[in-house]
Amino acid sequence: MKLDDLTETEQQALAGLIRLVVRLDGQFSPEEAIALAGIAPSLGGARFWNLLNRDAGLVDLESAKLLVDHVKRPDVRRWMFGVLEQVAKSDGIVKREQQLLTWLAERWELPRPPET
């Protein structure tokens, strides 16, 4: 899947959730940078980076709730969750990231991620 396959709202949700995952452990680690660099080309390259840098206001779970409910398509939900999980796992999932992933899996009616 690429950014072109997503609606504007889905793109905003993806970018916001990625930013949130990166911030939940308190730092943007080198491992997270490598993970993002690894997925960026398949998502749209420069468009992906522009999206992450645009509208940087989504930084907490409350803000995320405003967007995640607008992601309705099950295939997009599963795909987005996989991207988020990949970024979170890149430097080890911390408790706050696990809480976000668990909440999101429940909200989107996906299989719950295993506790780490």
N, CA and C atoms as an extended XYZ file, in Angstrom:
348
Properties=species:S:1:pos:R:3:atomname:S:1:resname:S:1:resid:I:1 pbc="F F F"
N         0.852       -1.170        0.000 N   MET     1
C         0.000        0.000        0.000 CA  MET     1
C         0.896        1.232        0.000 C   MET     1
N         0.417        2.304       -0.637 N   LYS     2
C         1.143        3.574       -0.710 CA  LYS     2
C         0.233        4.699       -0.261 C   LYS     2
N         0.817        5.868       -0.088 N   LEU     3
C         0.033        7.031        0.310 CA  LEU     3
C        -1.073        7.332       -0.687 C   LEU     3
N        -0.804        7.100       -1.965 N   ASP     4
C        -1.816        7.347       -2.996 CA  ASP     4
C        -3.053        6.482       -2.815 C   ASP     4
N        -2.922        5.376       -2.108 N   ASP     5
C        -4.046        4.478       -1.876 CA  ASP     5
C        -4.919        4.931       -0.703 C   ASP     5
N        -4.443        5.939        0.038 N   LEU     6
C        -5.140        6.399        1.229 CA  LEU     6
C        -5.879        7.700        0.965 C   LEU     6
N        -6.974        7.884        1.681 N   THR     7
C        -7.667        9.167        1.632 CA  THR     7
C        -6.828       10.197        2.395 C   THR     7
N        -7.165       11.454        2.246 N   GLU     8
C        -6.457       12.512        2.968 CA  GLU     8
C        -6.529       12.270        4.480 C   GLU     8
N        -7.701       11.906        4.974 N   THR     9
C        -7.855       11.654        6.407 CA  THR     9
C        -7.028       10.455        6.847 C   THR     9
N        -6.993        9.411        6.047 N   GLU    10
C        -6.175        8.240        6.375 CA  GLU    10
C        -4.693        8.611        6.400 C   GLU    10
N        -4.273        9.452        5.469 N   GLN    11
C        -2.889        9.912        5.449 CA  GLN    11
C        -2.564       10.704        6.717 C   GLN    11
N        -3.466       11.581        7.112 N   GLN    12
C        -3.263       12.362        8.337 CA  GLN    12
C        -3.179       11.451        9.552 C   GLN    12
N        -4.043       10.453        9.594 N   ALA    13
C        -4.027        9.510       10.716 CA  ALA    13
C        -2.714        8.748       10.758 C   ALA    13
N        -2.255        8.267        9.614 N   LEU    14
C        -0.995        7.531        9.567 CA  LEU    14
C         0.157        8.402       10.049 C   LEU    14
N         0.262        9.600        9.512 N   ALA    15
C         1.365       10.484        9.896 CA  ALA    15
C         1.298       10.830       11.378 C   ALA    15
N         0.121       11.146       11.856 N   GLY    16
C        -0.026       11.503       13.263 CA  GLY    16
C         0.301       10.356       14.189 C   GLY    16
N        -0.144        9.174       13.835 N   LEU    17
C         0.131        8.012       14.680 CA  LEU    17
C         1.607        7.637       14.666 C   LEU    17
N         2.255        7.779       13.513 N   ILE    18
C         3.693        7.518       13.460 CA  ILE    18
C         4.429        8.509       14.351 C   ILE    18
N         4.065        9.789       14.240 N   ARG    19
C         4.708       10.792       15.094 CA  ARG    19
C         4.476       10.475       16.571 C   ARG    19
N         3.283       10.026       16.889 N   LEU    20
C         2.959        9.694       18.274 CA  LEU    20
C         3.799        8.518       18.765 C   LEU    20
N         3.908        7.471       17.966 N   VAL    21
C         4.719        6.310       18.349 CA  VAL    21
C         6.166        6.732       18.599 C   VAL    21
N         6.686        7.569       17.725 N   VAL    22
C         8.068        8.013       17.866 CA  VAL    22
C         8.255        8.816       19.151 C   VAL    22
N         7.272        9.602       19.537 N   ARG    23
C         7.405       10.465       20.713 CA  ARG    23
C         7.092        9.763       22.034 C   ARG    23
N         6.379        8.661       22.000 N   LEU    24
C         5.944        8.029       23.244 CA  LEU    24
C         7.083        7.538       24.129 C   LEU    24
N         8.207        7.198       23.527 N   ASP    25
C         9.317        6.742       24.360 CA  ASP    25
C        10.276        7.877       24.715 C   ASP    25
N         9.907        9.095       24.356 N   GLY    26
C        10.673       10.259       24.781 CA  GLY    26
C        11.820       10.660       23.887 C   GLY    26
N        12.081        9.893       22.839 N   GLN    27
C        13.184       10.250       21.951 CA  GLN    27
C        12.960        9.665       20.564 C   GLN    27
N        13.548       10.312       19.581 N   PHE    28
C        13.549        9.795       18.215 CA  PHE    28
C        14.871        9.063       18.052 C   PHE    28
N        14.813        7.766       18.241 N   SER    29
C        16.031        6.962       18.283 CA  SER    29
C        16.595        6.724       16.879 C   SER    29
N        17.877        6.400       16.807 N   PRO    30
C        18.466        6.034       15.517 CA  PRO    30
C        17.759        4.833       14.879 C   PRO    30
N        17.312        3.905       15.713 N   GLU    31
C        16.600        2.734       15.193 CA  GLU    31
C        15.265        3.123       14.559 C   GLU    31
N        14.570        4.066       15.176 N   GLU    32
C        13.312        4.555       14.598 CA  GLU    32
C        13.576        5.289       13.289 C   GLU    32
N        14.655        6.064       13.240 N   ALA    33
C        15.020        6.767       12.006 CA  ALA    33
C        15.297        5.765       10.889 C   ALA    33
N        15.998        4.692       11.219 N   ILE    34
C        16.291        3.651       10.232 CA  ILE    34
C        15.003        2.968        9.782 C   ILE    34
N        14.103        2.680       10.719 N   ALA    35
C        12.827        2.043       10.371 CA  ALA    35
C        12.019        2.937        9.433 C   ALA    35
N        11.946        4.227        9.734 N   LEU    36
C        11.202        5.148        8.877 CA  LEU    36
C        11.856        5.275        7.509 C   LEU    36
N        13.182        5.346        7.485 N   ALA    37
C        13.887        5.426        6.206 CA  ALA    37
C        13.653        4.165        5.377 C   ALA    37
N        13.489        3.048        6.055 N   GLY    38
C        13.241        1.791        5.359 CA  GLY    38
C        11.855        1.696        4.746 C   GLY    38
N        10.858        2.288        5.412 N   ILE    39
C         9.494        2.192        4.878 CA  ILE    39
C         9.140        3.356        3.967 C   ILE    39
N         9.857        4.455        4.066 N   ALA    40
C         9.532        5.652        3.281 CA  ALA    40
C         9.465        5.406        1.773 C   ALA    40
N        10.459        4.716        1.176 N   PRO    41
C        10.403        4.529       -0.278 CA  PRO    41
C         9.158        3.769       -0.746 C   PRO    41
N         8.752        2.774        0.008 N   SER    42
C         7.583        1.988       -0.405 CA  SER    42
C         6.277        2.753       -0.227 C   SER    42
N         6.290        3.770        0.645 N   LEU    43
C         5.067        4.545        0.884 CA  LEU    43
C         4.928        5.739       -0.042 C   LEU    43
N         6.005        6.168       -0.631 N   GLY    44
C         5.923        7.325       -1.508 CA  GLY    44
C         7.104        8.259       -1.410 C   GLY    44
N         8.172        7.843       -0.754 N   GLY    45
C         9.402        8.618       -0.705 CA  GLY    45
C         9.227       10.004       -0.117 C   GLY    45
N         9.503       10.999       -0.930 N   ALA    46
C         9.446       12.395       -0.478 CA  ALA    46
C         8.050       12.767        0.010 C   ALA    46
N         7.019       12.226       -0.615 N   ARG    47
C         5.649       12.507       -0.156 CA  ARG    47
C         5.450       12.045        1.278 C   ARG    47
N         6.019       10.906        1.621 N   PHE    48
C         5.915       10.395        2.981 CA  PHE    48
C         6.568       11.357        3.962 C   PHE    48
N         7.793       11.797        3.656 N   TRP    49
C         8.490       12.724        4.558 CA  TRP    49
C         7.749       14.048        4.672 C   TRP    49
N         7.222       14.532        3.557 N   ASN    50
C         6.438       15.774        3.595 CA  ASN    50
C         5.210       15.616        4.482 C   ASN    50
N         4.567       14.478        4.379 N   LEU    51
C         3.385       14.213        5.191 CA  LEU    51
C         3.740       14.192        6.681 C   LEU    51
N         4.841       13.557        7.020 N   LEU    52
C         5.249       13.501        8.426 CA  LEU    52
C         5.580       14.891        8.973 C   LEU    52
N         6.121       15.724        8.133 N   ASN    53
C         6.506       17.067        8.569 CA  ASN    53
C         5.342       18.049        8.575 C   ASN    53
N         4.287       17.742        7.860 N   ARG    54
C         3.123       18.620        7.762 CA  ARG    54
C         2.202       18.379        8.959 C   ARG    54
N         1.517       19.382        9.369 N   ASP    55
C         0.500       19.248       10.423 CA  ASP    55
C         0.998       18.441       11.616 C   ASP    55
N         2.066       18.851       12.219 N   ALA    56
C         2.695       18.097       13.298 CA  ALA    56
C         1.937       18.190       14.621 C   ALA    56
N         0.668       18.586       14.602 N   GLY    57
C        -0.080       18.801       15.827 CA  GLY    57
C        -0.532       17.551       16.556 C   GLY    57
N        -0.588       16.416       15.892 N   LEU    58
C        -1.062       15.199       16.548 CA  LEU    58
C         0.064       14.611       17.395 C   LEU    58
N        -0.013       14.834       18.684 N   VAL    59
C         1.072       14.389       19.543 CA  VAL    59
C         0.595       13.612       20.760 C   VAL    59
N        -0.706       13.432       20.920 N   ASP    60
C        -1.175       12.691       22.086 CA  ASP    60
C        -2.353       11.805       21.702 C   ASP    60
N        -2.680       10.917       22.605 N   LEU    61
C        -3.738        9.944       22.345 CA  LEU    61
C        -5.084       10.612       22.119 C   LEU    61
N        -5.366       11.664       22.852 N   GLU    62
C        -6.645       12.363       22.685 CA  GLU    62
C        -6.780       12.912       21.277 C   GLU    62
N        -5.707       13.494       20.751 N   SER    63
C        -5.729       13.992       19.379 CA  SER    63
C        -5.880       12.843       18.383 C   SER    63
N        -5.222       11.729       18.676 N   ALA    64
C        -5.291       10.572       17.787 CA  ALA    64
C        -6.717       10.058       17.661 C   ALA    64
N        -7.460       10.093       18.754 N   LYS    65
C        -8.836        9.590       18.738 CA  LYS    65
C        -9.704       10.326       17.723 C   LYS    65
N        -9.367       11.570       17.455 N   LEU    66
C       -10.139       12.352       16.500 CA  LEU    66
C        -9.977       11.831       15.079 C   LEU    66
N        -8.836       11.226       14.781 N   LEU    67
C        -8.582       10.757       13.421 CA  LEU    67
C        -8.803        9.264       13.215 C   LEU    67
N        -8.487        8.446       14.208 N   VAL    68
C        -8.512        6.997       13.972 CA  VAL    68
C        -9.903        6.477       13.648 C   VAL    68
N       -10.919        7.105       14.158 N   ASP    69
C       -12.271        6.641       13.862 CA  ASP    69
C       -12.691        6.931       12.428 C   ASP    69
N       -11.934        7.797       11.745 N   HIS    70
C       -12.227        8.091       10.344 CA  HIS    70
C       -11.544        7.103        9.401 C   HIS    70
N       -10.715        6.237        9.946 N   VAL    71
C       -10.097        5.184        9.151 CA  VAL    71
C       -11.050        3.997        9.218 C   VAL    71
N       -11.844        3.840        8.187 N   LYS    72
C       -12.936        2.849        8.204 CA  LYS    72
C       -12.584        1.534        7.506 C   LYS    72
N       -11.714        1.594        6.499 N   ARG    73
C       -11.458        0.400        5.694 CA  ARG    73
C       -10.590       -0.601        6.470 C   ARG    73
N       -11.086       -1.831        6.629 N   PRO    74
C       -10.335       -2.834        7.394 CA  PRO    74
C        -8.930       -3.099        6.856 C   PRO    74
N        -8.751       -3.132        5.540 N   ASP    75
C        -7.427       -3.394        4.981 CA  ASP    75
C        -6.457       -2.260        5.294 C   ASP    75
N        -6.946       -1.028        5.290 N   VAL    76
C        -6.108        0.118        5.637 CA  VAL    76
C        -5.778        0.076        7.120 C   VAL    76
N        -6.719       -0.276        7.953 N   ARG    77
C        -6.471       -0.386        9.392 CA  ARG    77
C        -5.371       -1.405        9.675 C   ARG    77
N        -5.488       -2.575        9.068 N   ARG    78
C        -4.490       -3.627        9.290 CA  ARG    78
C        -3.116       -3.177        8.811 C   ARG    78
N        -3.071       -2.566        7.638 N   TRP    79
C        -1.811       -2.116        7.073 CA  TRP    79
C        -1.176       -1.029        7.944 C   TRP    79
N        -1.974       -0.033        8.331 N   MET    80
C        -1.456        1.047        9.184 CA  MET    80
C        -0.928        0.483       10.500 C   MET    80
N        -1.672       -0.431       11.081 N   PHE    81
C        -1.243       -1.029       12.343 CA  PHE    81
C         0.112       -1.709       12.173 C   PHE    81
N         0.294       -2.418       11.068 N   GLY    82
C         1.577       -3.070       10.796 CA  GLY    82
C         2.719       -2.078       10.688 C   GLY    82
N         2.475       -0.961       10.032 N   VAL    83
C         3.498        0.084        9.914 CA  VAL    83
C         3.850        0.620       11.297 C   VAL    83
N         2.831        0.922       12.094 N   LEU    84
C         3.065        1.458       13.439 CA  LEU    84
C         3.817        0.469       14.321 C   LEU    84
N         3.435       -0.788       14.225 N   GLU    85
C         4.090       -1.823       15.019 CA  GLU    85
C         5.559       -1.969       14.609 C   GLU    85
N         5.813       -1.868       13.314 N   GLN    86
C         7.187       -1.960       12.812 CA  GLN    86
C         8.046       -0.826       13.373 C   GLN    86
N         7.516        0.384       13.371 N   VAL    87
C         8.254        1.526       13.908 CA  VAL    87
C         8.473        1.353       15.408 C   VAL    87
N         7.428        0.948       16.123 N   ALA    88
C         7.550        0.777       17.581 CA  ALA    88
C         8.562       -0.316       17.933 C   ALA    88
N         8.567       -1.398       17.192 N   LYS    89
C         9.469       -2.516       17.481 CA  LYS    89
C        10.924       -2.196       17.158 C   LYS    89
N        11.151       -1.193       16.325 N   SER    90
C        12.510       -0.920       15.841 CA  SER    90
C        13.506       -0.671       16.971 C   SER    90
N        13.048       -0.060       18.063 N   ASP    91
C        13.953        0.187       19.191 CA  ASP    91
C        13.410       -0.409       20.490 C   ASP    91
N        12.528       -1.368       20.341 N   GLY    92
C        11.927       -2.022       21.506 CA  GLY    92
C        10.671       -1.286       21.943 C   GLY    92
N         9.593       -2.010       22.092 N   ILE    93
C         8.317       -1.395       22.449 CA  ILE    93
C         8.297       -1.086       23.944 C   ILE    93
N         8.130        0.194       24.257 N   VAL    94
C         8.003        0.608       25.653 CA  VAL    94
C         6.530        0.549       26.057 C   VAL    94
N         6.287        0.656       27.355 N   LYS    95
C         4.937        0.497       27.888 CA  LYS    95
C         3.930        1.428       27.208 C   LYS    95
N         4.282        2.697       27.032 N   ARG    96
C         3.341        3.648       26.431 CA  ARG    96
C         3.042        3.295       24.978 C   ARG    96
N         4.034        2.802       24.243 N   GLU    97
C         3.793        2.363       22.866 CA  GLU    97
C         2.880        1.143       22.855 C   GLU    97
N         3.124        0.221       23.769 N   GLN    98
C         2.276       -0.971       23.872 CA  GLN    98
C         0.841       -0.577       24.181 C   GLN    98
N         0.672        0.393       25.069 N   GLN    99
C        -0.672        0.854       25.397 CA  GLN    99
C        -1.363        1.439       24.171 C   GLN    99
N        -0.638        2.208       23.386 N   LEU   100
C        -1.202        2.770       22.162 CA  LEU   100
C        -1.588        1.664       21.191 C   LEU   100
N        -0.699        0.715       20.975 N   LEU   101
C        -0.985       -0.383       20.038 CA  LEU   101
C        -2.177       -1.211       20.509 C   LEU   101
N        -2.247       -1.477       21.802 N   THR   102
C        -3.373       -2.237       22.348 CA  THR   102
C        -4.674       -1.462       22.169 C   THR   102
N        -4.651       -0.178       22.498 N   TRP   103
C        -5.836        0.667       22.333 CA  TRP   103
C        -6.267        0.702       20.871 C   TRP   103
N        -5.307        0.876       19.969 N   LEU   104
C        -5.626        0.974       18.552 CA  LEU   104
C        -6.181       -0.342       18.021 C   LEU   104
N        -5.598       -1.456       18.425 N   ALA   105
C        -6.103       -2.768       17.996 CA  ALA   105
C        -7.542       -2.952       18.451 C   ALA   105
N        -7.820       -2.552       19.672 N   GLU   106
C        -9.185       -2.659       20.187 CA  GLU   106
C       -10.130       -1.725       19.434 C   GLU   106
N        -9.706       -0.503       19.238 N   ARG   107
C       -10.530        0.510       18.569 CA  ARG   107
C       -10.854        0.101       17.139 C   ARG   107
N        -9.868       -0.481       16.469 N   TRP   108
C       -10.034       -0.875       15.070 CA  TRP   108
C       -10.478       -2.328       14.921 C   TRP   108
N       -10.749       -2.985       16.035 N   GLU   109
C       -11.210       -4.378       16.025 CA  GLU   109
C       -10.229       -5.294       15.300 C   GLU   109
N        -8.961       -5.159       15.673 N   LEU   110
C        -7.890       -5.998       15.140 CA  LEU   110
C        -7.446       -6.956       16.232 C   LEU   110
N        -6.756       -8.032       15.857 N   PRO   111
C        -6.199       -8.913       16.888 CA  PRO   111
C        -5.282       -8.105       17.791 C   PRO   111
N        -5.371       -8.339       19.077 N   ARG   112
C        -4.540       -7.590       20.042 CA  ARG   112
C        -3.086       -7.983       19.903 C   ARG   112
N        -2.197       -6.990       19.942 N   PRO   113
C        -0.766       -7.318       19.855 CA  PRO   113
C        -0.309       -8.010       21.125 C   PRO   113
N         0.668       -8.892       20.995 N   PRO   114
C         1.174       -9.559       22.202 CA  PRO   114
C         1.890       -8.563       23.095 C   PRO   114
N         1.796       -8.767       24.393 N   GLU   115
C         2.492       -7.914       25.359 CA  GLU   115
C         3.979       -8.195       25.244 C   GLU   115
N         4.770       -7.130       25.337 N   THR   116
C         6.221       -7.326       25.232 CA  THR   116
C         6.863       -7.162       26.589 C   THR   116
